[in-house]
Amino acid sequence: MHTDPAVAPGITERPHRGAEGAKGRGARRRPATGPLGHVVERWPAWVRWLVTAVLLVGASAGLAAPYIADTTTMSRADEYVYIDAVDKATRGNVAQRGELVDQYALEVLSCRGVEGALMGSPCGGPYSRENVPWEGGRTSADIHPPTYYFVTASLTRAVQVLTPVDDLLSAARVTSAAWVGLGLTAVVALCRTLGASRVAAAAVAVLGLVAPHTRWVATFVTPDALNILAGAVVMLVAVQVVRERLHPAWMVAAALVVGSVKAQNALTGGLVVLLLLIVALRRRRDGDRSRKPVQAVAWAVGALFAGIVPQVVWMALRAATALGPAPGQGLEAPPLGVYAVLYDSTAFIRGVVVGPNATYPPAWSAGSPLTIHGETVSWILVGGLVALALFASGVPALQSSFARAGLLSFLLAGPALRVALYAVDGANFGMPVRYGLVLFPAMLAATAVAARRAWVGWLLLGVAVVFYVVTVTGYETW
């Protein structure tokens, strides 16, 4: 009987030709946990995960705090319409298509601006919608279901009550840091389920935290703050399905939940389909003719479509309750070309680490004196994914299948999403790298699994901690 969590019963580890049982090439023993690990293992599981969540949420908040405190300007990635939607949600209102932004959004546009550019009336009011995007202040936040705005409004109120942070924008930004910390907690669970050591899982969590793109979404108001959590949860459920620890219906349920936040989260459904398909093909190659792998693939396809259902329902409700036309945002373009689609195949593979080239301080830019920071993290994480997917030998089938599904997802997601957006909305634009952040957990988990030697895990953790300290203490240089 297999005890290694990376080696699943049934669907994961079919006997290879010339197979050798538990000590064969499909299995791998975890590194020794050490004295501290033995102490932690004696804690109840809920205590271990509670401590992990508290540490990572605290680390995320600690890293984001300097940016939140010192950066009054808003991000160009639609932060002003998102905070307007959160402001509306605090009063029980839903942002509707064609609706105008409210007074709070006009105030922050006038007094804080977007990446340094003040808009609208002079700060102090009265506030006018003249020269306010889009088309005199029409919101574009209604493109997403209201789930994120209402959950964030509730958490923002809690932050205002429990902490000294009173300003709505700053308090809502704190919730983004919390979402990132919870997402990285789910990443640790994914790493451990795939068989990574505790040290390697901790290392990639911290590396993910200090990646420039993660810091960017952790420090402003955006539905993308939940991307890491959404992706990690769906991937974790899929891995447990492969290991026959969960019924495949759980993939559909997870996809429905994360799809209710934003449509781009359905990209994880594509990864799940690829993972289950690769596993099924491996089993068939090894002589398995049972229906179970095929049924699992069918459930995965169902999960892919389930992730789109909330957006389809929301689009129908949005059209039925529209107060006016959606604002033009300059996204309409000539017919989609083949070159543009192929170009987006590289949109996410490195961008989810280094982030956009924006002037908002937590973002990475070519002129930053800490460029080596983002470059190093990107090399480590992209290299870990590619190494496990293409070059690692002697690893369990589940680990290699997961890495290959992850790598294919990064390459195919950009083109697939661009074509889908063009077909549905007629929008033709290069994929923002934040859309791909939902796939980031696959890269983190693959890197943790690739660190198969104990010293590699400790080296990664040391690098991650150094970068965390540098980021917290040297943020003014960004």
C-alpha positions in Angstrom: 0.0 0.0 0.0 1.4 3.4 -1.0 1.9 5.9 1.8 3.7 8.6 -0.1 1.1 11.4 -0.9 2.7 11.9 -4.3 1.7 8.3 -5.2 -2.0 7.9 -5.6 -3.9 4.7 -5.6 -5.6 3.6 -8.8 -5.5 6.4 -11.3 -2.1 7.8 -10.4 0.3 4.9 -10.3 -0.5 2.2 -12.7 2.3 -0.4 -12.9 4.9 0.6 -15.5 6.4 -2.0 -17.8 8.9 -3.7 -15.6 7.3 -2.1 -12.6 8.7 -2.7 -9.2 6.1 -1.8 -6.6 6.4 0.8 -3.9 10.1 1.4 -4.4 9.8 1.7 -8.2 10.4 4.7 -10.4 6.9 6.0 -9.7 7.6 6.6 -6.1 9.7 9.0 -4.1 10.3 9.3 -0.4 10.0 12.7 1.2 13.1 14.1 2.8 13.5 13.7 6.5 11.6 16.3 8.4 14.2 17.0 11.1 13.6 17.8 14.8 11.3 20.8 14.1 9.3 18.8 11.5 8.7 16.0 14.1 7.4 18.6 16.5 5.1 20.1 13.9 3.8 16.6 12.9 2.5 16.1 16.4 0.2 19.1 16.1 -3.3 18.5 14.9 -3.8 19.2 11.2 -6.1 22.1 11.8 -3.4 23.7 14.0 -0.7 23.3 11.4 -2.8 24.9 8.7 -4.0 27.7 10.9 -0.4 28.5 11.8 0.6 28.4 8.2 -2.3 30.7 7.2 -1.5 33.2 10.0 2.2 33.3 9.1 1.6 33.8 5.3 -1.2 36.3 5.7 1.0 38.2 8.2 4.0 38.0 5.8 1.8 39.3 3.0 0.4 42.1 5.1 3.9 43.0 6.3 5.2 43.2 2.8 2.2 45.2 1.5 2.0 47.6 4.4 4.7 50.0 3.3 3.3 50.3 -0.2 -0.3 50.8 1.1 0.8 53.4 3.6 3.0 55.4 1.2 1.3 55.0 -2.1 -1.7 57.2 -2.3 -2.1 57.1 -6.1 -4.2 54.3 -7.6 -3.3 51.6 -10.0 -4.1 52.0 -13.7 -5.5 48.5 -13.7 -9.1 49.8 -13.1 -8.6 50.3 -9.4 -10.9 53.4 -9.3 -13.9 51.5 -10.7 -13.2 48.5 -8.4 -13.2 50.7 -5.3 -16.3 52.4 -6.6 -18.0 48.9 -6.9 -16.8 48.1 -3.3 -18.1 51.4 -2.1 -21.5 50.6 -3.7 -21.5 47.1 -2.2 -21.1 48.6 1.3 -24.5 50.1 0.8 -25.9 46.9 -0.8 -25.8 48.2 -4.3 -24.5 46.3 -7.4 -22.5 48.1 -10.1 -24.6 47.9 -13.2 -23.7 48.4 -16.9 -23.9 52.0 -17.9 -23.9 53.3 -14.3 -21.9 56.3 -13.2 -19.3 56.1 -10.5 -20.2 57.6 -7.1 -18.8 60.5 -5.2 -16.1 58.5 -3.4 -14.5 57.4 -6.7 -14.6 61.0 -8.0 -12.9 62.2 -4.8 -10.0 59.6 -5.0 -9.6 60.4 -8.7 -9.3 64.1 -8.0 -7.2 63.8 -4.8 -5.1 60.7 -5.4 -5.2 60.2 -9.2 -4.1 57.2 -11.2 -0.4 56.5 -11.0 0.3 60.1 -10.3 -2.1 61.6 -12.8 -5.0 63.6 -11.1 -8.3 63.5 -12.9 -11.5 65.4 -12.8 -12.1 68.4 -10.5 -9.6 69.9 -8.1 -9.3 68.1 -4.8 -11.7 69.4 -2.2 -14.7 69.4 -4.5 -17.3 69.9 -5.6 -16.5 66.9 -7.9 -17.5 66.8 -11.5 -17.5 63.9 -13.9 -16.0 66.0 -16.7 -12.8 64.5 -18.1 -13.3 61.3 -15.9 -12.9 57.9 -17.5 -14.7 56.2 -19.0 -17.0 58.6 -20.9 -17.6 60.9 -18.0 -17.4 58.3 -15.2 -19.2 55.3 -16.5 -18.1 52.2 -14.6 -16.5 49.2 -16.2 -16.5 47.1 -13.0 -19.8 45.5 -13.9 -18.0 43.2 -16.3 -17.2 40.9 -13.3 -19.9 39.3 -11.1 -20.5 41.2 -7.9 -19.0 38.4 -5.7 -15.6 40.0 -5.1 -17.1 43.4 -4.4 -19.5 42.2 -1.7 -17.0 39.9 0.0 -14.4 42.7 -0.1 -16.9 45.2 1.2 -17.6 43.0 4.3 -13.9 42.3 4.9 -13.1 46.0 4.4 -15.6 46.9 7.1 -13.9 44.4 9.4 -10.5 45.9 8.8 -11.9 49.4 9.5 -13.4 48.2 12.8 -10.5 46.1 14.0 -7.5 48.2 12.9 -6.5 51.8 12.8 -7.0 51.8 9.0 -10.2 53.9 8.4 -9.9 55.0 4.8 -12.0 52.8 2.5 -9.4 52.5 -0.2 -6.5 51.6 2.2 -8.7 49.1 4.1 -9.8 47.4 0.9 -6.2 47.1 -0.2 -5.4 45.3 3.1 -7.9 42.7 2.1 -6.0 42.1 -1.1 -2.9 41.3 0.9 -5.0 38.9 3.0 -6.3 37.1 -0.1 -2.8 36.6 -1.4 -1.7 35.2 1.9 -4.6 32.7 1.9 -3.8 31.8 -1.7 -0.2 31.0 -0.8 -1.5 28.8 2.1 -3.5 26.8 -0.5 -0.3 26.6 -2.6 1.5 25.1 0.4 -1.3 22.5 0.6 -1.0 21.8 -3.1 2.8 21.4 -2.8 2.5 19.0 0.1 -0.2 16.9 -1.6 2.1 16.6 -4.7 4.9 15.3 -2.4 7.1 18.3 -1.9 9.0 18.7 1.4 7.8 21.1 4.0 10.9 23.3 3.5 10.4 23.5 -0.3 6.7 24.3 0.1 7.6 27.1 2.4 10.3 28.4 0.1 8.1 28.7 -3.0 5.3 30.3 -0.9 7.7 33.1 0.1 9.2 33.3 -3.5 5.6 33.6 -4.8 5.0 36.4 -2.2 8.0 38.5 -3.2 7.5 38.0 -7.0 6.9 41.5 -8.3 3.6 40.6 -9.9 2.2 39.1 -6.7 3.2 42.2 -4.7 1.4 44.3 -7.3 -2.0 42.6 -6.9 -1.5 42.4 -3.1 -1.4 46.2 -2.8 -4.4 47.5 -4.7 -8.1 46.7 -5.0 -8.7 44.2 -7.7 -10.5 40.9 -8.2 -7.1 39.5 -9.3 -6.1 39.4 -5.6 -8.0 36.1 -5.4 -6.4 34.6 -8.5 -3.7 32.6 -6.6 -6.3 31.3 -4.1 -8.7 30.4 -6.9 -6.1 28.6 -8.9 -4.6 26.7 -6.0 -8.0 25.5 -4.7 -9.1 24.1 -8.1 -5.7 22.4 -8.7 -5.7 20.9 -5.2 -9.1 19.4 -5.8 -8.0 18.0 -9.2 -4.9 16.4 -7.7 -7.0 14.8 -5.0 -9.4 13.5 -7.7 -6.4 12.0 -9.5 -5.4 10.4 -6.2 -9.0 9.1 -5.7 -9.4 11.0 -2.5 -12.3 13.1 -3.8 -15.2 12.5 -6.2 -14.7 14.3 -9.5 -17.9 16.3 -8.8 -15.8 18.4 -6.5 -13.9 19.8 -9.5 -17.2 21.1 -10.9 -18.1 22.6 -7.5 -14.7 24.3 -7.1 -14.9 25.7 -10.7 -18.3 27.2 -10.1 -17.1 29.0 -7.0 -14.0 30.5 -8.5 -15.8 31.3 -11.7 -18.2 33.5 -9.7 -15.3 35.9 -9.0 -14.2 36.5 -12.6 -14.4 34.7 -15.9 -10.6 34.4 -16.4 -10.5 31.9 -13.4 -11.9 29.4 -15.8 -8.3 29.0 -17.2 -7.7 26.6 -14.3 -10.4 24.4 -15.9 -8.2 24.0 -18.9 -5.3 22.9 -16.7 -7.5 20.4 -15.0 -8.6 18.9 -18.4 -5.0 18.6 -19.5 -4.0 17.0 -16.2 -6.8 14.4 -16.3 -6.2 13.8 -20.0 -2.5 13.2 -19.6 -3.2 10.8 -16.7 -5.8 8.9 -18.7 -3.4 8.5 -21.7 -0.6 7.3 -19.4 -3.0 4.7 -17.9 -4.1 3.6 -21.4 -0.5 3.3 -22.5 0.1 1.0 -19.5 -2.7 -1.3 -20.5 -5.6 0.1 -18.4 -8.9 -0.1 -20.4 -11.2 0.8 -17.5 -13.8 3.6 -17.9 -12.7 5.5 -14.7 -9.9 7.6 -16.4 -12.3 8.6 -19.2 -15.0 9.4 -16.8 -12.6 11.6 -14.9 -11.7 13.5 -18.1 -15.4 14.0 -18.7 -15.9 15.5 -15.2 -12.9 17.8 -15.9 -14.5 19.0 -19.1 -17.6 19.7 -17.1 -15.5 21.7 -14.6 -14.1 23.8 -17.4 -17.6 24.7 -18.6 -18.8 25.1 -15.0 -16.2 27.8 -14.5 -17.9 29.8 -17.3 -21.4 29.4 -16.1 -21.4 32.2 -13.5 -20.1 34.7 -16.0 -22.8 33.6 -18.6 -25.5 34.0 -15.9 -24.1 37.4 -14.9 -23.9 38.6 -18.5 -27.6 37.8 -18.9 -28.5 39.6 -15.6 -26.2 42.5 -16.5 -28.0 43.0 -19.9 -31.4 42.8 -18.3 -30.7 45.4 -15.7 -28.5 47.7 -17.7 -28.8 51.4 -17.1 -27.1 52.3 -20.4 -24.5 51.1 -22.8 -21.1 49.8 -21.6 -18.4 52.5 -21.9 -16.0 52.3 -24.8 -12.5 51.5 -23.6 -10.6 51.4 -26.8 -10.5 47.6 -26.9 -12.4 47.3 -30.2 -10.0 46.5 -33.0 -9.7 45.1 -36.5 -10.2 41.3 -37.0 -8.0 39.1 -35.0 -4.8 37.9 -36.7 -3.0 34.7 -36.4 0.2 36.4 -35.3 -1.5 38.2 -32.4 -2.9 34.9 -31.2 0.4 33.2 -31.4 2.2 36.1 -29.7 0.0 35.6 -26.6 1.4 32.1 -26.1 4.2 33.7 -24.2 2.0 36.3 -22.3 1.8 34.4 -19.0 4.8 32.1 -18.7 7.2 34.8 -17.3 4.8 37.7 -16.9 3.0 36.1 -13.9 6.3 36.4 -12.0 7.7 39.8 -13.1 4.4 41.5 -13.6 3.5 44.5 -15.8 5.9 47.3 -16.7 3.9 49.9 -14.8 4.9 53.0 -12.8 2.8 52.0 -9.8 5.5 51.3 -7.2 5.1 47.6 -6.5 5.3 46.8 -10.2 8.5 45.7 -11.9 10.1 47.9 -14.5 13.1 47.7 -16.7 14.8 50.7 -15.0 14.4 49.4 -11.4 17.6 49.1 -9.4 16.2 45.8 -8.1 15.7 44.3 -11.5 17.9 41.4 -10.5 15.3 40.5 -7.9 12.4 39.9 -10.3 14.7 38.3 -12.9 16.1 35.8 -10.3 12.7 34.8 -9.0 11.4 34.4 -12.6 14.4 32.2 -13.5 13.9 30.0 -10.4 10.2 29.5 -10.9 10.0 29.2 -14.6 13.0 26.9 -14.5 11.4 24.7 -11.9 8.3 24.2 -13.9 10.2 23.5 -17.2 12.6 21.2 -15.4 9.9 19.0 -13.8 7.8 19.0 -17.0 10.5 18.1 -19.5 13.8 17.0 -17.9 13.2 15.4 -14.5 13.5 11.6 -14.4 12.4 9.1 -11.8 9.5 11.2 -10.5 6.0 9.9 -9.8 3.6 10.0 -12.7 1.3 12.5 -10.9 4.1 15.0 -10.4 5.3 14.9 -14.0 1.8 14.9 -15.4 0.9 17.9 -13.3 4.0 19.8 -14.4 3.3 19.1 -18.1 -0.3 20.1 -17.7 0.9 23.3 -16.1 3.4 24.1 -18.8 0.9 23.5 -21.6 -1.6 25.7 -19.8 0.8 28.6 -19.6 1.5 28.3 -23.3 -2.1 27.8 -24.5 -4.1 30.0 -22.0 -3.2 33.4 -23.6 -4.2 32.5 -27.1 -7.3 30.7 -25.9 -8.5 33.6 -23.8 -7.7 36.2 -26.5 -9.8 34.3 -29.1 -12.6 33.8 -26.5 -12.8 37.5 -25.6 -12.8 38.4 -29.3 -15.6 36.0 -30.0 -17.8 37.1 -27.1 -17.1 40.9 -26.8 -15.3 41.8 -30.0 -12.4 42.9 -27.9 -8.9 42.5 -29.3 -6.0 43.3 -27.1 -2.9 41.7 -25.7 -3.6 39.6 -22.6 -2.7 41.4 -19.4 -0.4 39.2 -17.4 -2.6 39.5 -14.3 -5.1 37.3 -16.1 -2.6 34.4 -16.0 -2.0 34.7 -12.3 -4.6 32.0 -11.7 -2.1 29.6 -13.2 0.7 30.7 -10.9 0.2 28.0 -8.3 1.1 25.4 -10.9 4.5 27.0 -11.4 5.1 27.3 -7.6 4.1 23.7 -6.9 6.2 22.3 -9.7 9.3 24.2 -8.4 8.7 22.9 -4.9 8.4 19.3 -6.2 11.5 19.8 -8.4 13.6 20.6 -5.2 14.0 17.0 -4.5 17.1 17.3 -2.4 16.9 18.8 1.1 19.8 21.2 0.5 18.0 22.6 -2.6 14.9 23.3 -0.6 16.9 25.1 2.1 18.8 27.1 -0.5 15.5 28.2 -2.1 14.1 29.2 1.3 17.3 31.2 2.1 17.0 33.1 -1.2 13.3 33.7 -0.6 13.9 35.1 2.9 16.7 37.4 1.7 14.4 38.8 -1.1 11.6 39.3 1.4 13.8 41.3 3.7 15.2 43.3 0.8 11.7 44.0 -0.5 10.3 45.1 2.8 13.3 47.3 3.8 14.1 48.6 0.3 10.8 49.3 -1.2 11.5 53.0 -1.7 13.9 52.2 -4.5 11.1 50.7 -6.7 
